[in-house]
Amino acid sequence: MLRVIAGEYGSRQLKSLDSNDTRPTLEKTKGAIFNKLGPFFDGGTFLDLFGGSGSIGIEALSRGVDKAVFVEKSPKAARIIKENLKMLGCTDRSEVHICSYKSYLVQTEEKFDCVYVDPPYALKDSYAEIMQILSERDLLQKGAYVVLESSKELEFNFELPGLRKEKDVIYGISRITYYHREDL
């Protein structure tokens, strides 16, 4: 069962895909991520780069971000995100883009307060490209976080101007790595 943990939509169930195409973040891991970022947000814009069912971005909306942007390549998964947003009544605070992560990142002009990156494990080489684009295109607000979810075997030590690796934690088969944008 996929559900929102806390905030405005706390305990509400979410639809998920009936397939192996997505890998929902475990509730324990999701709770730990949001406890690290701050249990509740005071506005801002959140990017859920590989949206899946929308669980992570919806959690951010529930906890007080002004806007969540979902990027999902699969039309079937994007439809589930849209259904979840409609069911919760938060379509006016969200955008769903059906495209690849790269096409979205190279064309957007939006700046984000938090970016959540959880590609399929087979796309393990995409992390470096994503971090590079975020940095080169200056898509992060001052003080922004980039959260990378990966298989526990992957370790990241990106050295990008203004981005500092802050924390690295393993939960079961997943590794969560936090990067923080320092004021330049």
C-alpha positions in Angstrom: 0.0 0.0 0.0 1.4 3.4 -1.0 0.3 6.3 1.1 1.2 9.9 2.1 2.9 9.9 5.5 2.4 13.3 6.9 1.0 16.8 6.4 -2.2 18.0 4.6 -2.8 14.6 2.8 -1.3 12.4 5.6 -2.6 8.8 5.6 -4.2 9.2 2.2 -3.7 6.2 -0.1 -2.1 6.6 -3.5 -2.5 4.6 -6.7 0.5 2.9 -8.0 1.4 1.0 -11.2 0.7 -2.7 -11.3 4.0 -3.5 -12.9 7.7 -3.8 -12.4 8.3 -0.6 -14.3 8.6 1.5 -11.1 10.1 0.9 -7.7 8.2 2.9 -5.1 10.4 4.4 -2.3 9.7 2.5 0.9 7.7 4.4 3.5 10.6 4.2 6.1 13.0 5.6 3.6 10.6 8.3 2.5 10.0 9.3 6.2 13.8 9.5 6.8 14.3 11.7 3.7 11.7 14.2 4.7 13.0 14.2 8.3 16.4 15.1 7.0 15.1 17.9 4.6 12.9 19.2 7.4 9.6 17.6 8.3 7.6 20.5 6.7 8.4 23.1 4.0 7.7 26.8 4.0 6.9 27.0 0.3 9.3 26.5 -2.5 9.4 24.3 -5.6 10.1 20.6 -5.6 11.2 18.5 -8.7 10.4 14.8 -8.7 12.6 13.9 -11.7 11.5 10.3 -12.2 8.0 10.6 -11.0 6.8 7.0 -10.9 3.5 7.1 -9.0 4.2 10.6 -7.7 4.6 9.5 -4.1 7.7 11.7 -3.3 6.5 14.9 -4.9 3.0 14.4 -3.4 4.6 14.0 0.0 6.4 17.3 -0.5 3.1 19.0 -1.5 1.5 17.5 1.6 4.3 18.9 3.7 4.0 22.5 2.4 5.9 23.1 -0.8 4.1 25.6 -3.1 4.6 23.6 -6.2 5.7 20.1 -7.3 7.0 19.3 -10.8 6.9 15.7 -11.9 8.9 14.4 -14.8 8.0 10.9 -16.0 8.8 9.3 -19.3 6.1 6.6 -19.2 2.7 7.8 -20.2 1.1 5.1 -18.1 3.0 6.2 -15.0 2.3 9.9 -15.7 -1.4 9.0 -15.9 -1.2 7.5 -12.4 0.5 10.7 -11.1 -2.2 12.8 -12.6 -4.9 10.6 -11.0 -3.3 10.9 -7.6 -3.0 14.6 -7.9 -6.6 14.9 -8.9 -7.8 12.6 -6.1 -6.0 14.8 -3.6 -7.2 18.1 -5.2 -3.7 19.5 -5.8 -3.5 19.7 -9.6 -3.3 23.5 -9.3 0.0 23.2 -7.4 1.6 20.8 -9.7 2.9 20.1 -13.2 3.3 16.7 -14.9 5.7 16.5 -17.9 5.8 13.4 -20.0 9.3 13.3 -21.3 12.8 12.2 -20.6 14.7 13.7 -17.7 17.3 15.2 -20.0 14.8 16.9 -22.4 13.1 18.5 -19.4 16.3 19.6 -17.7 17.7 21.2 -20.8 14.6 23.2 -21.6 13.2 24.3 -18.2 13.8 27.8 -16.9 12.4 26.8 -13.4 14.7 27.0 -10.3 14.1 24.4 -7.6 14.4 24.3 -3.9 14.7 20.5 -3.8 15.3 18.0 -6.6 14.6 14.3 -6.0 16.5 11.9 -8.4 15.5 8.2 -8.4 16.0 6.7 -11.8 15.6 3.1 -12.6 18.7 1.3 -11.3 19.6 0.4 -14.9 20.1 4.2 -15.6 23.0 4.4 -13.0 25.0 6.5 -15.4 22.4 9.2 -15.5 23.2 10.7 -12.1 26.4 12.4 -13.2 24.7 13.9 -16.2 21.8 15.1 -14.1 24.1 16.7 -11.5 26.1 18.4 -14.3 23.0 19.8 -16.0 21.6 21.1 -12.7 24.9 22.9 -12.0 25.6 24.2 -15.5 22.1 25.5 -16.0 21.9 27.0 -12.5 18.5 25.3 -11.8 18.9 25.3 -8.0 17.9 28.0 -5.7 20.4 29.1 -3.0 20.1 26.5 -0.2 18.6 23.9 -2.4 18.9 20.2 -1.8 19.5 17.4 -4.4 18.5 14.0 -3.1 19.8 11.0 -5.0 18.2 7.5 -4.4 20.3 4.7 -5.9 21.2 1.1 -5.3 23.3 0.8 -2.2 26.3 -0.2 -4.3 26.6 3.2 -5.9 28.6 5.9 -4.2 28.6 9.5 -5.3 31.4 12.1 -4.9 30.5 14.7 -7.4 32.5 17.9 -7.2 30.4 20.7 -8.6 30.7 24.4 -7.9 28.5 25.3 -4.9 27.2 21.8 -4.3 28.4 20.0 -1.2 27.8 16.3 -0.3 26.2 16.5 3.1 25.1 13.0 4.0 25.0 9.4 2.7 22.7 6.8 4.3 21.8 3.2 3.3 18.3 1.8 3.9 18.0 -1.8 2.9 18.9 -2.0 -0.8 18.9 1.7 -1.3 21.4 4.5 -0.8 20.2 8.1 -0.2 22.8 10.8 -0.9 22.1 14.4 0.0 23.8 17.4 -1.8 23.2 20.9 -0.6 23.7 24.1 -2.5 25.7 26.5 -0.5 25.3 30.2 -1.0 27.8 31.3 -3.7 
